[in-house]
Amino acid sequence: MKLDVMAFGAHPDDCELSMGGTLLVLKNLSYRVGVCDLSSGELGTYGSGSERKKELERASEILSLDVRLTLDFVDGNVRNTDENRKKVIQVIRKYRPTIVFSFVDDTRHPDHLNVGKLVKECSFLAGLKKLNSDFLPHRPAAFFRFPELIPWEKPDFVVDISDVWDKKLAVLRSFESQFTIGHEETEPPQTFLKSKEFWELIEAKARLAGSMIGVRYGEPFYSDRPLRILDPVAISSKEFI
């Protein structure tokens, strides 16, 4: 299956957190969309491997993804090695996405940092004809980055996710072991991901990005090169402060 878009994260829920709304928007536009998690998130503070797999399946169903893959990278030790590059190149060549998304190259989590760099490199290397693999060479037309949490720099573009905001929240709630607020008397000490403040931050990020384009909720992205615009009037038709 050829995909229009493929997003790469280090762990289950990375892509949902960073661009879950955009994935929903793209599916509403009838694009073929896939997500590739490089690890199963086995080092997470909460949730067993079987629990996380079920959560991932629920999230993928709500997103109506055409493809969902989990590679065998080691959680907490995702590295940009020859072996790992070959695995990502195989995925890109097999599904031949037009656009690839992954992390920005300045993040706090080492796995996120390495995944962003790895996927960008592989998006180029996958197009080299003399690099052997099981599939024909393919180079995506564009590589876009998403921030880990708050976009510290002005994004290059923002996707309006206002119409799918509630559905994005439903996707995130699928990862119950990771994000649901627990009860201190029955569970270990909470991580930030299991706090009320985490959900407030998720909304604040979306409201901040949305405010940049005059809508209620948005998701920010970065591009390494200028975007091709065919109709500047159409993308500038909304007035806002």
C-alpha positions, 0 to 999 in steps of 0.5 A: 500500500502506498501512503500519502503520509507517514508519521514516525514516533519513538513510542506508542502515543508520541504521534497522537500527542504531537499530531493526532489532530492532523492525522484525523484531518488528513483522514477526513480529507481521504488521504492514506495515513500511517504511523510507525512507532520505533519501540513498544514503549516498554520502559514506560513507568505505567502499563504493561506491554499487553496493556499498551498494545491494546491501547495502541489498537484502540487509538489506531481504530479511532484515527482510522489509520491505514497502517500502524507499525511497531518496530523492535527498537529498544525503548530508552536506547533508540540510536541512529545506527546502520542497523536501525537506519536500514529498518526505517529505510525499509518502511519508507520504501515499502509504504512510499509516503509522499510526506514524512513527519517526525520530531524536531531536532531539539527535544528533551527526551533522547529517544525523541531527539534521535528519532527525529534525526534518524528519520530525516536521514532515512527519508533521504537515504531511502531514495539512493538507488545503490542502497540495497533493500527489499523494496525499490528506492523512494524519497518522500517529497517533504519532511516535516517536524513536530515539537515535543510539547510547546513550540518554542520557536514560531512554527512554519505552518499550523494545521487547524484541528478545531473540528476534530479536537474532541476526537483527538482527546478521545484518541489520547484517552485511549492510552489510559495507562499513560495519561489517566489521572490516578488515585494516590492512595492506590497507585504509585506517585504520579508522573506529570503525564498522569496529572491534571496539569498535563491535560491543561498543557495539551490544551494550552499548546493547541490553543497557542498554535490555533491563535497563530492562525486565528482558530481555536485549536491547532498543531504546529509544524516545521519545514526545512525548506519553503512550502509551495503555495499555489493560492496565497489568497486562499490561505490568507482569507481569515482575519485575526489579531 
